[in-house]
Amino acid sequence: MTGIKFLPVLVILVSGYITCKSTPSLKRSAIKSNGQQLTLNSAIAGLIIFMPVYLFCFWWVYDPALVQSNDPALVQDKKESAESLVSLTSAAITFVVAISIFVFNKALLAYNEFMMSDSPVKSRVAKVSQNKLQGCLYQTAYLVVQKLHWYSYLYTVYSARQMIKDDHIEELFLNSMLQVQSGLCMFVMESQKVVIGNVAAMPDPASAKTESYVRVLPYFTGHLCDDHLQLHITTDYTHHIDAQRNGEAHQNYSFDVVLPSSRITYVREFDRDFFKESFINKSCPCGHKVYNTRSGDRAESSVRLRGFRAKCRVS
């Protein structure tokens, strides 16, 4: 009987852990916390679900008439059995609720990832649906799928923002992925090498900084001047990326670069409009041009700098 009494406690902890790992606002703390903090957070999350369920089950399942008897010992045994039944029922419902939260979150995130991908399965499903469903039925199904896609995308963004709340660097990375504001980040490495581009994949929050990496689609690369720390852009990739997106060239080539987080000195948003207005035609005090690319005509590169628009990438 003692083991049964402790079973609801174990179920509450497991349910709380599942809830913490699948709820966007709690997931980051679950990943970053140590064992004691994780146990405490799991217990709190599990109890938040368990208590209202227990009160409901006590009101619904527990019947005082079942524990009435002339023998006090028998009354005590029946009372303990009834309370154990209520606790076990509540724990089982709590576990089901936690699993439901987990499945709901995973299903929405997986659906958005599936819809954002170029999977052949998605094309096949679309063809079969178009052949099987005719007229207004197909249009209705299409609108429902688009609505689900939109809401799953919004939920994915919400989940990501909740996970990185109060982490300014990762907020900068996410804004770059979602094309918020300028959409570009400038990464300065220990060697004073500079990479300017869109963040294509954020670091794994579970990894230590010495083991995490940032994947970037570079638009410009260069370095900082040794004497004046002025940015010098020496390579412009925009015409290659435009050609790839237009299907003209580089179809089987990836321009993404992977930067180790431990080698990044600092990151900032890169405002291309401000750079164009204030620096593109300027020279550094060291005598070199700030924008001095090795590829193509400068006027053409300047037009590309003014006109390019990075494609929205969500990883």
TIFITI-244834 format. One record per residue (C-alpha): z, x negated, y negated; residue number from 1. Coordinates in Angstrom, 1 decimal, always signed. Each point is the difference from the previous one (the first is absolute). Last residue first. Layout:
<pt z="Z" x="X" y="Y" nr="NUM"/>
...
//
This chain:
<pt z="-38.9" x="-15.0" y="-26.9" nr="315"/>
<pt z="-1.4" x="+2.1" y="-2.9" nr="314"/>
<pt z="-3.0" x="-1.4" y="-1.8" nr="313"/>
<pt z="-1.6" x="+1.7" y="-3.1" nr="312"/>
<pt z="-3.2" x="-1.8" y="-0.8" nr="311"/>
<pt z="+0.1" x="-2.4" y="-2.8" nr="310"/>
<pt z="-2.0" x="+0.8" y="-3.1" nr="309"/>
<pt z="-2.2" x="-2.6" y="-1.5" nr="308"/>
<pt z="-1.5" x="+0.5" y="-3.5" nr="307"/>
<pt z="+1.6" x="-2.4" y="-2.4" nr="306"/>
<pt z="+0.3" x="-2.9" y="+2.4" nr="305"/>
<pt z="-3.5" x="+0.7" y="+1.3" nr="304"/>
<pt z="-1.4" x="-0.2" y="-3.6" nr="303"/>
<pt z="+1.8" x="-3.3" y="-0.6" nr="302"/>
<pt z="-1.4" x="-1.3" y="+3.3" nr="301"/>
<pt z="-3.6" x="+0.8" y="-1.2" nr="300"/>
<pt z="+0.7" x="-1.7" y="-3.3" nr="299"/>
<pt z="+1.4" x="-3.0" y="+1.7" nr="298"/>
<pt z="-3.0" x="-0.4" y="+2.3" nr="297"/>
<pt z="+0.7" x="-0.4" y="+3.6" nr="296"/>
<pt z="+2.7" x="-1.9" y="+2.0" nr="295"/>
<pt z="+2.1" x="-2.9" y="-1.1" nr="294"/>
<pt z="+2.2" x="+2.1" y="-2.3" nr="293"/>
<pt z="+1.5" x="-1.3" y="-3.2" nr="292"/>
<pt z="+2.2" x="+2.7" y="-1.6" nr="291"/>
<pt z="+2.7" x="-1.9" y="-1.8" nr="290"/>
<pt z="-2.4" x="-2.6" y="-1.2" nr="289"/>
<pt z="+1.2" x="-3.6" y="+0.2" nr="288"/>
<pt z="+1.1" x="-2.1" y="-3.0" nr="287"/>
<pt z="+3.7" x="-0.5" y="+1.0" nr="286"/>
<pt z="+1.0" x="+2.3" y="-2.8" nr="285"/>
<pt z="-1.6" x="+2.8" y="+2.2" nr="284"/>
<pt z="-3.3" x="+1.5" y="-1.2" nr="283"/>
<pt z="-0.5" x="+3.6" y="-0.8" nr="282"/>
<pt z="-3.0" x="+2.3" y="+0.9" nr="281"/>
<pt z="+1.8" x="+1.9" y="+2.7" nr="280"/>
<pt z="+3.4" x="-0.2" y="-1.6" nr="279"/>
<pt z="+1.0" x="+2.8" y="-2.4" nr="278"/>
<pt z="-2.3" x="+2.9" y="+0.5" nr="277"/>
<pt z="-1.0" x="-0.6" y="+3.6" nr="276"/>
<pt z="+3.5" x="-1.0" y="+1.0" nr="275"/>
<pt z="+1.4" x="+3.2" y="-1.7" nr="274"/>
<pt z="-2.5" x="+2.1" y="+1.8" nr="273"/>
<pt z="+0.6" x="-1.7" y="+3.4" nr="272"/>
<pt z="+3.7" x="+0.6" y="-0.1" nr="271"/>
<pt z="+1.5" x="-2.0" y="+2.8" nr="270"/>
<pt z="+3.3" x="+1.2" y="+1.2" nr="269"/>
<pt z="+2.4" x="-2.7" y="+0.8" nr="268"/>
<pt z="+1.1" x="-2.1" y="+3.0" nr="267"/>
<pt z="+2.1" x="-3.2" y="+0.1" nr="266"/>
<pt z="+0.4" x="-3.2" y="+1.9" nr="265"/>
<pt z="-1.7" x="+1.1" y="+3.2" nr="264"/>
<pt z="+0.5" x="-2.5" y="+2.8" nr="263"/>
<pt z="+2.7" x="+1.9" y="+1.9" nr="262"/>
<pt z="-2.1" x="+3.2" y="-0.1" nr="261"/>
<pt z="-2.7" x="-1.7" y="+2.1" nr="260"/>
<pt z="-3.4" x="+1.1" y="-1.4" nr="259"/>
<pt z="-2.7" x="+1.5" y="+2.3" nr="258"/>
<pt z="-3.5" x="+0.1" y="-1.4" nr="257"/>
<pt z="-2.4" x="+3.0" y="+0.3" nr="256"/>
<pt z="-3.7" x="-0.7" y="-0.5" nr="255"/>
<pt z="-1.0" x="+1.5" y="+3.4" nr="254"/>
<pt z="-3.5" x="-0.6" y="+1.3" nr="253"/>
<pt z="-2.1" x="+2.2" y="+2.3" nr="252"/>
<pt z="-1.7" x="+1.9" y="-2.8" nr="251"/>
<pt z="-0.5" x="-3.1" y="-2.2" nr="250"/>
<pt z="-3.1" x="+1.4" y="-1.7" nr="249"/>
<pt z="-1.7" x="+3.1" y="-1.6" nr="248"/>
<pt z="+2.1" x="+2.8" y="+1.4" nr="247"/>
<pt z="+1.1" x="+1.0" y="-3.5" nr="246"/>
<pt z="+3.6" x="-0.9" y="+0.9" nr="245"/>
<pt z="-1.0" x="-3.5" y="+1.1" nr="244"/>
<pt z="-2.2" x="-0.6" y="-3.0" nr="243"/>
<pt z="+2.9" x="+1.1" y="-2.3" nr="242"/>
<pt z="+2.3" x="-2.4" y="+1.8" nr="241"/>
<pt z="-2.4" x="-2.9" y="-0.4" nr="240"/>
<pt z="-0.6" x="+0.8" y="-3.7" nr="239"/>
<pt z="+3.8" x="+0.2" y="-0.6" nr="238"/>
<pt z="+0.9" x="-3.3" y="+1.6" nr="237"/>
<pt z="+0.4" x="-2.0" y="-3.3" nr="236"/>
<pt z="+1.2" x="-3.6" y="+0.4" nr="235"/>
<pt z="+1.4" x="-2.4" y="-2.7" nr="234"/>
<pt z="+2.5" x="+2.1" y="-1.9" nr="233"/>
<pt z="+2.2" x="-2.3" y="-2.1" nr="232"/>
<pt z="+3.5" x="+1.5" y="-0.8" nr="231"/>
<pt z="+1.9" x="-2.1" y="-2.6" nr="230"/>
<pt z="+3.0" x="-1.9" y="+1.3" nr="229"/>
<pt z="-0.4" x="-2.4" y="-3.0" nr="228"/>
<pt z="+0.0" x="-3.5" y="+1.6" nr="227"/>
<pt z="-0.8" x="+0.7" y="+3.6" nr="226"/>
<pt z="-2.4" x="+2.8" y="-0.7" nr="225"/>
<pt z="+0.6" x="+3.0" y="+2.3" nr="224"/>
<pt z="-2.5" x="+0.6" y="+2.8" nr="223"/>
<pt z="-3.0" x="+2.0" y="+1.0" nr="222"/>
<pt z="-0.9" x="+3.0" y="+2.1" nr="221"/>
<pt z="-1.7" x="+3.3" y="-0.9" nr="220"/>
<pt z="-0.6" x="+3.2" y="+1.8" nr="219"/>
<pt z="+2.2" x="-0.7" y="+3.0" nr="218"/>
<pt z="+0.7" x="+2.7" y="+2.6" nr="217"/>
<pt z="+3.7" x="-0.9" y="+0.8" nr="216"/>
<pt z="+2.1" x="+0.0" y="+3.2" nr="215"/>
<pt z="+3.7" x="-0.7" y="-0.7" nr="214"/>
<pt z="+2.0" x="-2.0" y="+2.5" nr="213"/>
<pt z="+3.6" x="+0.0" y="+1.4" nr="212"/>
<pt z="+1.7" x="-2.7" y="+2.0" nr="211"/>
<pt z="+1.9" x="-1.9" y="-2.7" nr="210"/>
<pt z="+0.7" x="+3.3" y="-1.8" nr="209"/>
<pt z="+1.8" x="+1.4" y="+3.0" nr="208"/>
<pt z="-1.9" x="+2.7" y="+2.0" nr="207"/>
<pt z="+1.2" x="+3.6" y="+0.2" nr="206"/>
<pt z="-1.7" x="+1.0" y="-3.2" nr="205"/>
<pt z="-3.4" x="-1.1" y="+1.4" nr="204"/>
<pt z="-2.0" x="-1.4" y="-2.9" nr="203"/>
<pt z="-2.5" x="+2.3" y="-1.7" nr="202"/>
<pt z="-3.7" x="+0.3" y="+1.1" nr="201"/>
<pt z="-3.1" x="+0.1" y="-2.2" nr="200"/>
<pt z="+1.5" x="-1.1" y="-3.3" nr="199"/>
<pt z="-2.9" x="-0.1" y="-2.4" nr="198"/>
<pt z="-1.0" x="-3.2" y="-1.7" nr="197"/>
<pt z="+0.8" x="-3.1" y="-2.0" nr="196"/>
<pt z="+0.9" x="-3.2" y="+1.8" nr="195"/>
<pt z="+1.3" x="-3.0" y="-1.9" nr="194"/>
<pt z="+0.7" x="-3.5" y="+1.3" nr="193"/>
<pt z="+2.9" x="-1.5" y="-1.8" nr="192"/>
<pt z="+0.9" x="-1.9" y="+3.3" nr="191"/>
<pt z="+3.1" x="+2.2" y="+0.3" nr="190"/>
<pt z="-2.2" x="+3.0" y="-0.2" nr="189"/>
<pt z="-0.7" x="+2.4" y="-2.9" nr="188"/>
<pt z="-1.0" x="+3.5" y="+1.1" nr="187"/>
<pt z="-1.7" x="+2.2" y="-2.6" nr="186"/>
<pt z="-0.1" x="+3.7" y="+1.0" nr="185"/>
<pt z="-2.7" x="+2.5" y="-0.7" nr="184"/>
<pt z="+0.0" x="+3.8" y="+0.0" nr="183"/>
<pt z="+0.0" x="+0.1" y="-3.8" nr="182"/>
<pt z="+2.2" x="+3.1" y="-0.2" nr="181"/>
<pt z="+0.3" x="+1.5" y="+3.5" nr="180"/>
<pt z="-2.8" x="-1.0" y="+2.4" nr="179"/>
<pt z="+2.0" x="+1.2" y="+3.0" nr="178"/>
<pt z="+0.1" x="-3.5" y="+1.7" nr="177"/>
<pt z="+0.9" x="-1.6" y="-3.4" nr="176"/>
<pt z="+2.7" x="+2.6" y="-0.6" nr="175"/>
<pt z="+1.4" x="-0.8" y="+3.4" nr="174"/>
<pt z="+0.1" x="-3.7" y="-0.7" nr="173"/>
<pt z="+1.8" x="+0.5" y="-3.4" nr="172"/>
<pt z="+2.5" x="+2.3" y="+1.7" nr="171"/>
<pt z="+0.5" x="-2.7" y="+2.5" nr="170"/>
<pt z="+0.9" x="-2.5" y="-2.7" nr="169"/>
<pt z="+2.2" x="+2.5" y="-1.9" nr="168"/>
<pt z="+2.2" x="+0.9" y="+3.0" nr="167"/>
<pt z="+2.1" x="+2.9" y="-1.4" nr="166"/>
<pt z="-1.6" x="+2.5" y="+2.5" nr="165"/>
<pt z="-2.2" x="-1.8" y="+2.6" nr="164"/>
<pt z="+0.6" x="+2.5" y="+2.8" nr="163"/>
<pt z="-0.1" x="+3.0" y="-2.2" nr="162"/>
<pt z="-3.3" x="-1.1" y="-1.6" nr="161"/>
<pt z="-1.6" x="-0.5" y="+3.5" nr="160"/>
<pt z="+1.2" x="+3.4" y="+1.2" nr="159"/>
<pt z="-1.3" x="+1.7" y="-3.1" nr="158"/>
<pt z="-3.4" x="-1.7" y="+0.4" nr="157"/>
<pt z="-0.2" x="+1.1" y="+3.6" nr="156"/>
<pt z="+1.2" x="+3.5" y="-0.9" nr="155"/>
<pt z="-2.8" x="+0.3" y="-2.6" nr="154"/>
<pt z="-2.5" x="-1.2" y="+2.6" nr="153"/>
<pt z="+1.2" x="+2.5" y="+2.5" nr="152"/>
<pt z="-0.3" x="+2.7" y="-2.6" nr="151"/>
<pt z="-3.6" x="-0.9" y="-0.8" nr="150"/>
<pt z="-1.0" x="-0.4" y="+3.7" nr="149"/>
<pt z="+1.6" x="+3.4" y="+0.8" nr="148"/>
<pt z="-1.9" x="+1.6" y="-2.8" nr="147"/>
<pt z="-3.2" x="-1.7" y="+1.1" nr="146"/>
<pt z="+0.5" x="+1.2" y="+3.6" nr="145"/>
<pt z="+0.7" x="+3.6" y="-1.2" nr="144"/>
<pt z="-3.2" x="-0.1" y="-2.2" nr="143"/>
<pt z="-2.1" x="-1.2" y="+3.0" nr="142"/>
<pt z="+1.5" x="+2.7" y="+2.2" nr="141"/>
<pt z="-0.9" x="+2.7" y="-2.5" nr="140"/>
<pt z="-3.5" x="-1.4" y="-0.5" nr="139"/>
<pt z="-0.5" x="-0.1" y="+3.8" nr="138"/>
<pt z="+1.1" x="+3.6" y="+0.3" nr="137"/>
<pt z="-2.2" x="+1.0" y="-2.9" nr="136"/>
<pt z="-3.2" x="-1.0" y="+1.8" nr="135"/>
<pt z="+0.2" x="-1.4" y="+3.5" nr="134"/>
<pt z="+2.7" x="-1.8" y="+2.0" nr="133"/>
<pt z="-1.2" x="-1.6" y="+3.2" nr="132"/>
<pt z="-2.7" x="-2.3" y="-1.4" nr="131"/>
<pt z="+2.0" x="-1.0" y="-3.2" nr="130"/>
<pt z="+3.2" x="-0.5" y="+2.0" nr="129"/>
<pt z="-1.8" x="-2.2" y="+2.5" nr="128"/>
<pt z="-1.5" x="-2.1" y="-2.8" nr="127"/>
<pt z="+3.4" x="-0.4" y="-1.8" nr="126"/>
<pt z="+1.8" x="-0.9" y="+3.2" nr="125"/>
<pt z="-2.6" x="-2.7" y="+0.8" nr="124"/>
<pt z="+0.2" x="-1.4" y="-3.6" nr="123"/>
<pt z="+3.8" x="-0.2" y="+0.3" nr="122"/>
<pt z="-0.2" x="-1.6" y="+3.5" nr="121"/>
<pt z="-2.4" x="-2.6" y="-1.5" nr="120"/>
<pt z="+2.9" x="-1.1" y="-2.3" nr="119"/>
<pt z="-0.8" x="-0.7" y="-3.6" nr="118"/>
<pt z="+3.6" x="+0.2" y="-1.0" nr="117"/>
<pt z="+1.6" x="+2.0" y="-2.8" nr="116"/>
<pt z="+0.2" x="+3.2" y="+2.1" nr="115"/>
<pt z="+1.7" x="-1.9" y="+2.8" nr="114"/>
<pt z="+2.5" x="-1.7" y="-2.3" nr="113"/>
<pt z="+0.8" x="+3.3" y="-1.6" nr="112"/>
<pt z="+0.5" x="+1.7" y="+3.4" nr="111"/>
<pt z="+2.2" x="-2.9" y="+1.2" nr="110"/>
<pt z="+2.2" x="+0.3" y="-3.1" nr="109"/>
<pt z="+0.3" x="+3.8" y="+0.3" nr="108"/>
<pt z="+0.7" x="-0.2" y="+3.8" nr="107"/>
<pt z="+2.5" x="-2.8" y="-0.3" nr="106"/>
<pt z="+2.1" x="+1.9" y="-2.6" nr="105"/>
<pt z="-0.1" x="+3.3" y="+1.9" nr="104"/>
<pt z="+0.8" x="-1.7" y="+3.3" nr="103"/>
<pt z="+3.0" x="-1.8" y="-1.4" nr="102"/>
<pt z="+1.3" x="+3.1" y="-1.7" nr="101"/>
<pt z="-0.4" x="+2.0" y="+3.2" nr="100"/>
<pt z="+1.8" x="-2.8" y="+2.0" nr="99"/>
<pt z="+2.9" x="+0.3" y="-2.4" nr="98"/>
<pt z="+0.1" x="+3.8" y="+0.3" nr="97"/>
<pt z="-0.1" x="-0.2" y="+3.8" nr="96"/>
<pt z="+2.9" x="-2.5" y="+0.0" nr="95"/>
<pt z="+2.0" x="+2.3" y="-2.3" nr="94"/>
<pt z="-0.7" x="+2.9" y="+2.3" nr="93"/>
<pt z="+1.3" x="-2.0" y="+3.0" nr="92"/>
<pt z="+3.1" x="-1.1" y="-1.9" nr="91"/>
<pt z="+0.7" x="+3.6" y="-1.1" nr="90"/>
<pt z="-0.3" x="+1.2" y="+3.7" nr="89"/>
<pt z="+2.2" x="-2.8" y="+1.1" nr="88"/>
<pt z="+2.7" x="+0.8" y="-2.6" nr="87"/>
<pt z="-0.1" x="+3.7" y="+0.6" nr="86"/>
<pt z="+0.3" x="-0.5" y="+3.8" nr="85"/>
<pt z="+2.8" x="-2.5" y="-0.5" nr="84"/>
<pt z="+1.8" x="+2.6" y="-2.2" nr="83"/>
<pt z="-0.3" x="+2.6" y="+2.7" nr="82"/>
<pt z="+1.2" x="-2.4" y="+2.7" nr="81"/>
<pt z="+3.0" x="-1.0" y="-2.1" nr="80"/>
<pt z="+0.9" x="+3.6" y="-0.6" nr="79"/>
<pt z="-0.4" x="+0.9" y="+3.6" nr="78"/>
<pt z="+2.3" x="-2.9" y="+1.0" nr="77"/>
<pt z="+2.6" x="+0.9" y="-2.7" nr="76"/>
<pt z="+0.0" x="+3.7" y="+1.1" nr="75"/>
<pt z="+0.4" x="-1.0" y="+3.6" nr="74"/>
<pt z="+3.1" x="-2.1" y="-0.9" nr="73"/>
<pt z="+1.4" x="+3.0" y="-2.1" nr="72"/>
<pt z="-0.4" x="+2.4" y="+3.0" nr="71"/>
<pt z="-0.1" x="+3.6" y="-1.2" nr="70"/>
<pt z="-3.7" x="-0.5" y="-0.9" nr="69"/>
<pt z="-2.4" x="+0.3" y="-2.9" nr="68"/>
<pt z="-2.6" x="-2.8" y="-0.3" nr="67"/>
<pt z="-3.1" x="+2.1" y="+0.5" nr="66"/>
<pt z="+1.1" x="+2.5" y="-2.7" nr="65"/>
<pt z="+0.0" x="-2.7" y="-2.6" nr="64"/>
<pt z="-3.9" x="-0.3" y="+0.3" nr="63"/>
<pt z="-1.6" x="-3.2" y="-1.2" nr="62"/>
<pt z="-3.8" x="+0.1" y="+0.2" nr="61"/>
<pt z="-1.2" x="+1.5" y="-3.3" nr="60"/>
<pt z="+2.8" x="-0.9" y="-2.5" nr="59"/>
<pt z="+0.7" x="-3.4" y="+1.6" nr="58"/>
<pt z="-3.8" x="-0.5" y="+0.3" nr="57"/>
<pt z="-0.5" x="+0.6" y="-3.7" nr="56"/>
<pt z="+2.9" x="-2.2" y="-1.0" nr="55"/>
<pt z="-1.2" x="-2.8" y="+2.3" nr="54"/>
<pt z="-3.6" x="+0.2" y="-1.4" nr="53"/>
<pt z="+1.4" x="-0.2" y="-3.5" nr="52"/>
<pt z="+2.0" x="-3.1" y="+1.0" nr="51"/>
<pt z="-2.6" x="-1.8" y="+2.2" nr="50"/>
<pt z="-2.7" x="-0.6" y="-2.5" nr="49"/>
<pt z="+2.2" x="-1.7" y="-2.7" nr="48"/>
<pt z="+2.0" x="-1.5" y="+2.9" nr="47"/>
<pt z="-3.1" x="-1.8" y="+1.3" nr="46"/>
<pt z="-0.9" x="-1.4" y="-3.4" nr="45"/>
<pt z="+3.6" x="-1.2" y="-0.6" nr="44"/>
<pt z="+0.3" x="-1.6" y="+3.5" nr="43"/>
<pt z="-3.4" x="-1.7" y="-0.3" nr="42"/>
<pt z="+1.0" x="-1.4" y="-3.4" nr="41"/>
<pt z="+3.2" x="-1.3" y="+1.4" nr="40"/>
<pt z="-1.7" x="-1.5" y="+3.1" nr="39"/>
<pt z="-2.6" x="-1.6" y="-2.2" nr="38"/>
<pt z="+2.6" x="-1.5" y="-2.4" nr="37"/>
<pt z="+1.8" x="-1.5" y="+3.0" nr="36"/>
<pt z="-3.1" x="-1.4" y="+1.6" nr="35"/>
<pt z="-1.5" x="-1.5" y="-3.2" nr="34"/>
<pt z="-2.1" x="+1.9" y="-2.5" nr="33"/>
<pt z="-3.5" x="-0.8" y="-1.0" nr="32"/>
<pt z="-2.0" x="+2.2" y="+2.3" nr="31"/>
<pt z="+2.4" x="+3.0" y="-0.2" nr="30"/>
<pt z="+0.2" x="-0.4" y="-3.8" nr="29"/>
<pt z="-3.8" x="+0.1" y="-0.1" nr="28"/>
<pt z="-0.3" x="+3.1" y="+2.2" nr="27"/>
<pt z="+2.5" x="+2.2" y="-1.9" nr="26"/>
<pt z="-2.3" x="+1.4" y="-2.7" nr="25"/>
<pt z="-3.0" x="+0.2" y="+2.3" nr="24"/>
<pt z="+1.8" x="+1.8" y="+2.8" nr="23"/>
<pt z="-1.2" x="-1.3" y="+3.4" nr="22"/>
<pt z="+2.4" x="-2.9" y="+0.6" nr="21"/>
<pt z="+3.0" x="+1.7" y="-1.5" nr="20"/>
<pt z="-0.6" x="+3.2" y="+2.0" nr="19"/>
<pt z="-0.4" x="-1.9" y="+3.3" nr="18"/>
<pt z="+3.3" x="-1.9" y="-0.8" nr="17"/>
<pt z="+1.8" x="+3.3" y="-0.8" nr="16"/>
<pt z="-1.2" x="+1.5" y="+3.3" nr="15"/>
<pt z="+1.2" x="-3.0" y="+1.9" nr="14"/>
<pt z="+3.4" x="+0.0" y="-1.7" nr="13"/>
<pt z="+0.4" x="+3.8" y="+0.4" nr="12"/>
<pt z="-1.0" x="-0.2" y="+3.7" nr="11"/>
<pt z="+2.6" x="-2.8" y="+0.6" nr="10"/>
<pt z="+2.7" x="+2.2" y="-1.7" nr="9"/>
<pt z="-1.1" x="+3.0" y="+2.0" nr="8"/>
<pt z="+0.5" x="-2.0" y="+3.3" nr="7"/>
<pt z="+3.5" x="-1.0" y="-0.8" nr="6"/>
<pt z="+1.5" x="+3.3" y="+1.2" nr="5"/>
<pt z="-2.2" x="+0.0" y="+3.1" nr="4"/>
<pt z="+1.4" x="-3.4" y="+0.9" nr="3"/>
<pt z="+3.6" x="+1.3" y="-0.3" nr="2"/>
<pt z="-0.8" x="+2.9" y="+2.3" nr="1"/>
//
